[in-house]
Amino acid sequence: MPGTMHRTQVLLTQEQLRKLRAEAKRRRVSLAQLVREAVDAYLKQREREELRRRALSVVGRFSSGQSGISRDHDRELERIYAESNEGSDR
């Protein structure tokens, strides 16, 4: 269940309003619900972009001390997964 709702005012162009009303009618939801969904989608996308930016900001900053990891990463991951599965079989 959503939290407390707060009334706000948004200015839209005539074309934006027309398209939003048509979409709301097509989906049989209120204009307010459609706007809330759009805001949620926008905020979720921004959060994903920020997480991606943060993840990429550390690429290349650390060293494993092993050479060839980037070339042999599939083999290394397979080895690590196999080792972790051995421990879970016990």
GUVEX-599386 format. One line per 5 residues: number of its first residue (from 1); their letters; for each residue x, y, z of C-alpha. Coordinates in Angstrom, 1 decimal. Layout:
NUM) A) X/Y/Z | ...
end
This chain:
1) MPGTM) 0.0/0.0/0.0 | 1.4/3.4/-0.9 | 2.4/5.9/1.8 | 0.6/9.1/2.4 | -0.2/11.0/-0.8
6) HRTQV) 0.6/14.6/-1.2 | -1.1/16.9/-3.6 | 1.2/18.8/-6.1 | 0.7/20.8/-9.2 | 2.5/20.1/-12.5
11) LLTQE) 2.3/22.2/-15.6 | 2.1/20.2/-18.8 | 1.9/21.2/-22.4 | -1.4/20.6/-24.2 | 0.1/17.7/-26.1
16) QLRKL) 1.6/16.1/-23.0 | -1.8/16.2/-21.3 | -3.6/14.9/-24.3 | -1.2/11.9/-24.6 | -1.3/11.2/-20.9
21) RAEAK) -5.1/11.3/-20.8 | -5.3/8.9/-23.8 | -2.8/6.5/-22.1 | -4.7/6.6/-18.8 | -8.0/5.9/-20.6
26) RRRVS) -6.4/3.1/-22.6 | -5.0/1.5/-19.4 | -8.1/2.4/-17.4 | -6.2/4.1/-14.7 | -6.3/7.6/-13.3
31) LAQLV) -4.1/10.4/-14.7 | -2.6/10.6/-11.2 | -1.7/6.9/-11.2 | -0.1/7.2/-14.5 | 2.0/10.1/-13.4
36) REAVD) 3.0/8.3/-10.2 | 4.1/5.3/-12.2 | 6.1/7.5/-14.5 | 7.8/9.2/-11.6 | 8.6/5.8/-10.0
41) AYLKQ) 10.1/4.5/-13.3 | 12.2/7.7/-13.7 | 13.5/7.4/-10.1 | 14.3/3.7/-10.5 | 16.2/4.4/-13.8
46) REREE) 18.2/7.2/-12.1 | 19.1/4.8/-9.2 | 20.2/2.1/-11.7 | 22.3/4.7/-13.5 | 23.9/5.9/-10.3
51) LRRRA) 24.7/2.3/-9.2 | 26.2/1.6/-12.6 | 28.3/4.8/-12.4 | 29.5/3.9/-9.0 | 30.4/0.3/-10.1
56) LSVVG) 32.3/1.6/-13.1 | 34.2/4.2/-11.0 | 36.1/1.4/-9.3 | 37.0/-0.6/-12.4 | 40.8/-0.9/-12.6
61) RFSSG) 41.4/0.6/-9.2 | 42.4/-2.6/-7.5 | 44.9/-5.3/-8.3 | 44.5/-9.0/-7.5 | 48.3/-9.5/-7.8
66) QSGIS) 47.6/-12.1/-10.4 | 48.4/-11.7/-14.1 | 46.1/-12.9/-16.8 | 42.9/-12.6/-14.7 | 41.2/-10.5/-17.3
71) RDHDR) 42.1/-13.0/-20.0 | 41.2/-16.1/-17.9 | 38.3/-14.7/-16.0 | 35.8/-17.3/-17.1 | 38.1/-20.1/-16.0
76) ELERI) 38.7/-18.3/-12.7 | 35.0/-17.9/-12.0 | 34.4/-21.5/-12.8 | 37.1/-22.5/-10.3 | 35.7/-20.2/-7.6
81) YAESN) 32.1/-21.4/-8.2 | 33.3/-25.1/-8.0 | 35.1/-24.4/-4.8 | 32.1/-22.7/-3.2 | 29.8/-25.5/-4.3
86) EGSDR) 32.1/-28.1/-2.7 | 31.6/-26.3/0.6 | 27.8/-26.3/0.3 | 27.7/-30.1/-0.3 | 28.9/-30.9/3.2
end
